[in-house]
Every structure is written in structure tokens, then in C-alpha cells.
Amino acid sequence: MVTTQKIIERAMEYRGSKSVLYTVKEQRVDGSWQGDERPCLRYTLMDFERNYQLRVLSNPRSRHIHTKSTSIPLQTLTPFFVTGITDAEGCFSVGISKHKQLRTGWCVKPVFSITLHERDEALLKQLLSFFGKGGIFRHGPTTLQVRFESKNALWAVVKHFDKYPLISQKQADYLLWKKAVELFSDKEHLTLAGLFEVVALRASINWGLPPRLRKAFPLIASKIRPEVKKPVVPNPEWMAGFISGEGCFIVEILENKEMRLGYSVKIKFNIPQHKRDIILLQVLNEYLGGGGNFHQAKNRDVMEFRFQDFSIIDEQIVPFIRSFPIQGMKIHDFNDWCQAIDIVRRKGHLTPEGLAEIQKLEEGMNTGRKEKK
């Protein structure tokens, strides 16, 4: 999601230009932050960072959600699209919790999940249908998560990603997670040797072991993470899936005394990622035709490339996404973004009427959007 916040100039610290609207991107790094019991969200912002942790109730019935779906046209998900959105928002995790009734005293539960804004429940339902048996659960104040935990569902996930591999550093998490699924499927986790193996695998997945597990298994050494080859975008549909998860469509209206109306309009397209995937960002930049500028948030672990040259956006980014459509509520933001681009192309932003139309579009995008029936 893209969060637009209206703030005063002095709160913007080192930004050089005044801004009527300052846009920030909330991004789930690697799909999640690993909590003690369940995967949680870990957000990074372009200019500051905050951790968001939410415990999920242990009663499965209380966790399952039934919400009113937003009507939105969705296309059938292709396998490459599913891999792309997983590279963006997926999470491979292994839950390890105490269980007195088991001989080892510990319960092991591999989980594959994808977390999106609640307005994308329809897209989550499509992902649920794609992989099979699973569930959609409330994961935060404004987010839902599709989760797969049963043995049949887990093997469906393994079958898919073996055939349509991930290309980000998340591929390493998947390969370690797959070994945990194999141990779980063979019931090896019910032995101490198998349990220790699972813990060692878990120690190298995502953000490693939480404090309680490090304390419980102090002698367990983490597994070496598999090396991920230089990524190659396998199919345009992968790119459509990735943009559906991580793409950020931005319209900025900035104070500019040199302009006749006192404002200028900036059109931007951003894709952020954890800095460990800087090579992936370079590959995506080239795949989309080049021209993106790389940026690292001050003292943070977030890298991104930004397209802000109007001609590049108009001639490269827009045609690509129209040829290979993104999915979910973000398509509405893309359509509004394209309307703003059309106004700028016609120089309409230089007129009071055109500027007002762009402002109205911007205010209704992203978090400002009301659900469309």
C-alpha cells in the first residue's frame, strides 16, 4: 500500500523541496517479521522505520474472517503471477511451540502465507483457490492473510515453487522451508534429532530464531543459507505479480513558485525491497527498460528504484502494465495514476481546472480510496 500523509514542511527534515503532499510507502520486508508464535508484519518506511507486531488468537475459529468482498474485476491467476506476488509478499515460516503431549515437548508447523490489505480479499481468495485447502485470517487492523498449513496444501505449494521458482532472496528461505516440510511430512520432527534439524533450518529462515527459541535451543547452529543465483525475470506475468504486491503509483503536488499556479506535478513509480535484493532491483530496472534511479533510505535497510522521468513512465511503464495487467485494488490506483499522466501529457496540469482534477485523483488514490461497489 501507499500511504499519503499531509504534513507541514518543518516535519520533513532533510527534504529539499516543499511539498503539499508527501508520499511514503509501507512495505512488508521479505513478506513478514517472525514473531514468537506466528508470522507478523515488519514494516519499513522510506525515511523511517517502525516495527508492527500482532499476536494472533490461538483459536482457529476466532481467527477465520468473513468480510464483505469488494467487487473488482480479476483475471485468472497464472503460475508466474503467483510466483511474482509471492516474491513480493509471500512468507515461508516454521512455527515451533511447546506442546506437553508430544514426546519431544515441541510442536512443529510449517506455514506458507501471503498478506495483503483487507481490500484485496478477492485476490486472496483467488490465491486460496490456486493452492487448495487453506484459510484467510485477520492479520492486522487493515490486513488479511491467506495461510496454508495442511500437509496436502504444503505439498501443493512445494510442487508449484519447484516448477516456477522464486527469483528473489526469498528463494533461499523457500529451499530451507521445503526441507522442514519434508521432515514434517515424514514425521521426523517427532524425534529429537528431527526437531533439532527443524530448529537449525528455522534459524536461517527470514529473521532467524526468536529469543525464546534461542534460549530453549542454545546449542543449535543455523544452517547455511543456499546461494541464490542472479535473478532472471522468467515471464512478464511474474513482473505483473510482483508489481501487484510491491509497485507504488505516486502523484505528488509540490509547491513551486516558478510555476504560474504555484505548484508542479510529479509522477513517480517506485518499487522498494530489502537491501539484500539490490541485484533484483537492478534486474527489474533493466527489464522495464532502464531509467530508474536507485535510492537507499538514510540508515535503513531499504533500497528502491524510482522512475520519475515522465517520458520513461509514459512510454515504458504504462504500456507494460497495460499489456500485462496487475491484480487487486491496486489496479484502481494505476488507472487514476494513468488519468493524471494523461492530464500532464496534455499540459492540463498548467491550468487551474487540470490541477484541481489531478488533486482530486491524488486524494482518492491508495489509502484515500473508498471501496468501489
Secondary structure, 3 states (H helix, E strand, C coil): CEEEECCCHHHHCCCCCCCCCEEEECEEHHHCEECCCCEECEEECCCCEEECCCCCCCCHHHHECCCCCCCCCCCCCCHHHHHHHHHHHEEEEEEEEECCCCCCCEEEEEEEEEEEEHHHHHHHHHHHHHHCCCEEEECCCCEEEEEECCHHHHHHHHHHHHHCCCCCCHHHHHHHHHHHHHHHHCCHHHCHHHHHHHHHHHCCCCCCCCHHHHHHCCCCCCCCCCCCCCCCCCCHHHHHHHHHHHCEEEEEEEECCCCCCCEEEEEEEEEEEEHHHHHHHHHHHHHCCCCCEEEECCCCCEEEEEECCHHHHHHHHHHHHHHCCCCCCHHHHHHHHHHHHHHHHCCHHHCHHHHHHHHHHHHCCHHHCCCCC
